[in-house]
Amino acid sequence: MDDARKSLVTGERMKKVKLKKINAALGLLSIAAILLHMGYTVYSYLTFYYNPTLKTLTAIPFMVVTCLHAVTGMLIVFTQSDGTRLDLYPRENARTILQRVSAALMLPLLILHINTFTLLQSSAKAGNWFWFALLMISQPLFYAVVLSHIAVSVTRAFITLGWLTSRERQKRIDTAVYLFCAAAFVAATVIVIRTELTMFLPGGGTV
């Protein structure tokens, strides 16, 4: 009876580990997909070049993989009790909170992001500048949420997949990822906002 119980417990643990690894792999794939889409978007706004096929090819994989990642992530949160204690691991717990909050905010902001250009266009045409301003603010907020999630998730995924075991190496990779995400946020925000102001504001956004 004890052997059977141990075997059952071991099997359950293996399932949990497997689910976490699947979620980590999906997370890394979603990161690659969103960075590819952001790269195309920044390039498109910077050069005033729009290719609907490229937009679709970079956007759909991101949305599909991200939805799968979200589903597996929710399964882990709701079916596995493996949270960290605030008093024992305050730093790791802060990363966990940021990771989960950013994940929760990502979906509604993504839905808005998909329709932002059309909404900006209609708002500018109708002269609804208050709604136009809110839409403009939503874009850097979306970038901040996505890149914050990436920043706290990369090395965690590496650890889950067994690719990273050194604490010192994790810190170095974290620092590099934080700097990259900060630079990506600034680039995306400045280029996209500047181009949209030029396109939609009277006088091309100049005073």
Salt bridges, closest charged atoms under 4 A:
ASP82 OD2 - LYS20 NZ 2.52
ASP87 OD2 - ARG85 NH2 2.43
GLU92 OE1 - ARG156 NH2 3.19
GLU92 OE2 - ARG167 NH2 3.46
GLU168 OE2 - LYS171 NZ 3.98
ASP174 OD2 - ARG95 NH1 2.92
